Amino acid sequence: MTPLNRIGSTEQPNPATVTALLEEARRTLDDERAHGEGFDARLGQLTGFAGVILTLIAPLGAAHLDDGNGAPFEVFYIASVLLLAGTALIAVTAGIRKRTVQTPKGPIDVPWVRIGVEASVLRQFSGPYTVEDPVAIEQTMIASTVAAIEDQRVLNGLKRDLVRWVTFGLAGALLAVAAQALTLVA
């Protein structure tokens, strides 16, 4: 990792500025993590909602399948059950929650992982960094934190997209349930 003072500037870093930037980078990372936790909570709520509706709709609709309500009722019933079950499955399947990360051996797909200080930086905490200049250490930590922020933003984008697809699936399922109900009263 390249310390920030060597990226193109020949001036000496201002220790107070470096410390302030490190604190701001840490605050930004905390904000990004909180944003991701919000997506996780929303996804959990949508999954629970899909499960409750599926638990109610599946037996109630199945009880009316043999009542001669016609093909539209059956199509809407099957569509609602499949959409509810599918969106709940998508929301909870860890295999879908993968992203590509860069490793020294090349890119690999991994499940959502904890994002923080890079392992190469962390390994130096008990060795080489103990004799470094504090400003140089803070600059390295800034670079590592910025990389974590970028990773968290990518992860949050993936979570946002997953929440969006689950929401669309639930909306479709609710429309199918409404159409199913309309065929019963018609």
C-alpha positions in Angstrom: 0.0 0.0 0.0 1.4 3.4 -0.9 1.3 6.0 1.9 -0.5 9.1 0.8 2.4 11.5 1.2 4.2 9.6 -1.6 1.4 9.7 -4.2 2.6 12.9 -5.8 3.4 15.4 -3.2 6.9 16.3 -1.9 5.5 18.2 1.0 5.6 16.8 4.5 2.2 15.7 5.8 0.5 17.8 8.5 -0.1 15.4 11.4 -3.3 17.0 12.5 -4.7 16.8 9.0 -3.7 13.2 8.6 -5.4 12.4 12.0 -8.6 14.3 10.9 -8.7 12.5 7.6 -8.3 9.1 9.3 -11.2 9.9 11.7 -13.3 11.0 8.7 -12.5 7.9 6.8 -13.5 5.8 9.8 -16.7 7.7 10.2 -17.5 7.2 6.6 -16.9 3.5 6.9 -19.2 3.3 9.9 -21.9 5.2 7.9 -21.5 2.8 5.0 -21.8 -0.2 7.3 -24.9 1.2 9.0 -26.4 1.7 5.5 -25.7 -1.9 4.7 -27.2 -3.0 8.0 -30.3 -1.0 7.0 -30.6 -3.1 3.8 -30.1 -6.3 5.8 -33.0 -5.2 8.2 -35.2 -4.3 5.3 -34.5 -7.6 3.6 -35.3 -9.5 6.8 -38.6 -7.6 7.1 -39.5 -8.4 3.5 -38.6 -12.0 3.9 -40.8 -12.3 7.1 -43.7 -10.6 5.3 -43.4 -13.0 2.3 -43.4 -15.9 4.7 -46.4 -14.8 6.6 -48.4 -14.1 3.5 -47.3 -17.5 2.0 -48.4 -19.2 5.2 -51.8 -17.6 4.9 -52.4 -17.8 1.2 -51.2 -21.3 0.5 -53.7 -23.2 2.6 -56.6 -20.8 2.0 -56.2 -20.9 -1.8 -55.6 -24.6 -1.8 -59.0 -25.1 -0.1 -60.7 -23.4 -3.0 -58.9 -25.2 -5.9 -61.6 -27.9 -6.2 -64.5 -25.5 -5.8 -64.8 -24.9 -9.6 -63.5 -21.3 -9.5 -62.0 -21.7 -12.9 -58.6 -21.5 -14.5 -57.9 -17.8 -13.7 -58.1 -18.6 -10.0 -55.8 -21.5 -10.3 -53.2 -19.5 -12.3 -53.3 -16.6 -9.9 -53.0 -19.0 -6.9 -50.0 -20.8 -8.4 -48.4 -17.5 -9.4 -48.8 -16.0 -5.9 -47.4 -19.1 -4.2 -44.5 -19.4 -6.5 -43.7 -15.7 -6.3 -43.9 -15.6 -2.5 -41.8 -18.8 -2.1 -39.3 -17.6 -4.7 -38.8 -14.2 -3.3 -38.4 -15.6 0.2 -35.9 -18.1 -1.0 -33.9 -15.5 -2.9 -33.8 -13.3 0.2 -32.5 -16.0 2.5 -30.2 -18.0 0.2 -26.6 -17.3 1.1 -25.4 -18.6 -2.2 -27.0 -15.7 -4.0 -25.2 -13.3 -1.7 -21.9 -13.5 -3.4 -19.5 -11.0 -4.7 -16.1 -11.1 -6.4 -13.1 -10.0 -4.4 -9.5 -9.7 -5.5 -7.0 -11.9 -3.8 -3.2 -12.3 -4.4 -4.1 -15.4 -6.4 -6.8 -13.6 -8.5 -10.5 -12.9 -8.2 -12.8 -15.3 -6.4 -16.5 -15.3 -5.6 -17.2 -15.4 -1.9 -20.3 -14.9 0.3 -20.8 -11.6 1.9 -17.9 -11.1 4.2 -16.9 -8.7 7.0 -15.1 -5.7 5.5 -12.4 -3.9 7.5 -8.7 -3.4 7.7 -6.9 -5.3 5.0 -5.2 -8.5 6.2 -1.8 -7.4 4.9 -2.0 -4.2 7.1 -3.4 -6.0 10.1 -0.5 -8.5 10.1 1.9 -5.6 10.5 0.3 -4.3 13.7 2.5 -6.4 16.0 5.7 -6.0 14.0 6.9 -3.5 11.5 4.3 -0.8 12.4 5.5 -0.6 16.0 8.6 1.4 14.9 7.0 3.5 12.2 6.2 7.2 12.3 2.7 7.7 13.6 1.8 9.9 10.6 2.9 7.2 8.2 0.9 4.6 10.1 -2.2 6.8 9.9 -1.7 7.3 6.2 -1.6 3.6 5.7 -4.7 3.2 7.8 -6.5 5.9 5.7 -5.6 4.0 2.5 -6.9 0.7 4.1 -10.0 2.3 5.4 -10.8 3.9 2.0 -10.4 0.5 0.4 -12.9 -0.9 2.9 -15.3 1.9 2.2 -15.1 1.1 -1.5 -15.8 -2.6 -0.8 -18.7 -1.7 1.5 -20.2 0.5 -1.2 -20.1 -2.3 -3.7 -21.6 -4.7 -1.2 -24.3 -2.1 -0.4 -25.1 -1.9 -4.1 -25.5 -5.6 -4.3 -27.8 -5.6 -1.2 -29.8 -2.7 -2.7 -30.3 -4.7 -5.9 -31.4 -7.8 -3.9 -33.9 -5.8 -1.8 -35.2 -4.3 -5.1 -35.8 -7.7 -6.7 -37.4 -9.1 -3.5 -39.7 -6.1 -3.4 -40.7 -6.6 -7.1 -41.4 -10.2 -6.4 -43.5 -9.4 -3.4 -45.4 -6.8 -5.4 -46.1 -9.3 -8.1 -47.2 -11.9 -5.6 -49.6 -9.4 -3.9 -51.1 -8.5 -7.3 -51.6 -12.3 -7.9 -53.3 -12.6 -4.5 -55.5 -9.7 -5.3 -56.5 -11.1 -8.6 -57.1 -14.5 -6.9 -59.5 -12.8 -4.5 -61.3 -11.0 -7.3 -61.9 -14.3 -9.1 -63.5 -15.6 -5.9 -65.9 -12.7 -5.5 -66.8 -12.6 -9.3 
